[in-house]
Amino acid sequence: MVLGVLLSVPFAAVVMVVGSLSADADTTSPSGQSATEVVVVQPGESLWQIARQVAPHADPRATLTVIRDLNGLGGDTVVPGQALVVPNPA
């Protein structure tokens, strides 16, 4: 029984995180466009590079902070295959 509880807690946490990411990704701006989108980290890609790709004309430091906040990241480390909610500047 204890083993079942220990195994279900991480599963529940994953379900909650995925659900919150989906909710964030579905937000829309007043213009009707999505305010955020989801990108998947590619091999060799850094959070800095993602910030520059998402908002090429904005200060990458500000975009980086928004990405960290949207995803609850404590630092700049990302791994290939990781899904990130990012602002959609369009």
PyMOL commands that set and color helices and strands:
alter all, ss='L'
color gray80, all
select helices_A, chain A and resi 2-25+47-54+60-71
alter helices_A, ss='H'
color red, helices_A
select strands_A, chain A and resi 36-40+83-87
alter strands_A, ss='S'
color yellow, strands_A
deselect
rebuild
show_as cartoon
